[in-house]
Amino acid sequence: MIITTSARQTFLLGKKTAKNVLQSRTNAPFVIGLSGDLGSGKTTFVKGFAAGLGIKENIISPTFLLVCRYPFAGGNLYHVDPYRLEAPAPALRSLGFLDTLQEDGAIIIIEWAERIKELLPSDTMWIELRHAGGDKREISV
């Protein structure tokens, strides 16, 4: 378990995680499932992760967009958020999400990933973020 005590530390952990993923991955798609309550730092972590990939764009929560795509030097980062969907798995299937899971070089990072667990590959990296009082977060990989 990793403990962060500020949003900046959570951002930097996301950035470090991206660098580790880049060093160890092949060209195969890489999926990260994030879970945690509202306000637990998931989007902040993703912003740091994107920065670690060299993405300069402003990263926004895709709560109303469902999926945001950000190109980076090694492929595409897909930021997914099925939180507001009543039936997320069928909706994402109909939008072609399963094709994204097959895209060479893609990194797919999903907030509220437990809502679509049945769609995700068995080698998904799971990260849980929990409030621990104030700005403190407990993060488990």
N, C-alpha and C positions, 0 to 999 in steps of 0.2 A: 504494500500500500504506500502511496505517495501522498503527502499532505502539502497543499499549497495554502498560503495565507493571504493571497491577493489575486485579483483578476489578472494582473501582469504575470504572476508566477504560473497561473493556469495557461495563459497564452504562451509563455516560454516553454512549458511542458509540451504543449501541442507542437510547437516549432521543433523541439528536440525529437519528438516522436516521429515527425515527418522525415527528419534527416536520417534517423535509424531505419525507417521503412525504405527510404531510397537506397541506402547502403546494402540492404539485405534482400531486396525483392528482385524477381525476374521480370520479364515482360508480361507475365500473366496478370490478370486483374487482381487487385488487392482490396479486400473489404474490411472496413472497421465499423463495428456496431457500437454506438454510444447509448448508454442508458443513464437515467437520473431524473429526478424531479424537475419541475419548472424552476429556472433560475439556478440550477446546480453548476452551470459553467460549460455546458455542451457547446454552445455557439462560440464562446470565447476560446475554447480548446480548438475548434475548427478554424477559427481565424488565425491562431498560432500555427496550426498545421499547414494551412495554405501559405503562410509566410515562409515556413520552412521549405516549401516546394518552390519558392521564388515567385509566387503569385503576388502581384502588386494591386490587383483589383480589390475594391471594398467588398468584403464577404458579408452577406446578409443572411439572416435566417430564412430558409425556404419554406417556412410554415404555410404561406399562402400560394407559393409557386410550386411546391412539392419537390422539384429538382432544379438545382442550379449547376451549370457546367462552367468550369474554369480551366482553360488550357494552361499547361506548364510544359517545361522543356522535355519531360519524359512521357507525356500523354495528356489525359484529361482528369481533373479532379471533379467528381460528382458529389455534391452536397445534397443529401436527401432528408426530408422531414415529413413522415406520414402522420404526424400528431393529429391533425384536424380531420383526417379521413375516417369515415364511419367503418368502411370495409377496406382497409389499406392494401391488403395483398391483391385482391381482384383489380382494384383501381390501378395499382402500379403495373400489374401484368398487362393491362390494356394499354398503358402508356409506353410499353416497350422496355420496361425496366430490366427484364430478364436478358435482353440483348446487351444492356450496359454491363451486366455481370460477366459478359463474355468478351468485352472489348480489350484488345491487347493494350497494355500500358495504362489502363484506367486504374485510378484509385477511387473507391466509392466509400464515402464516410456518411453514416446514417445516424441522425438523431432519432431517439425513440425507436431504435432498431428492434427492440423486443416485440413491437407491434407487427413486424413482418419477418420474424425469425424463420418461419417455414420457407421463405424465399431465398434465404442466405446460405452460402456454401458452408460446409462443415469447418473449413479452416478460417472462418471469420475471426478477426481479432476483436475481442470484447473489452470495452472500457466502461467502467461504472463510475459515475461522479456523484458524490453525496455531500450535502450541506453538513458542516460540522460546527456551526455557530459563526456568526459574523461573516467575514470574507473567507473563512477557512473552508477548504474542500478536502475530502478524502477521495482519492482516485485509485481505483484498482484495475489492473490489467489482467 
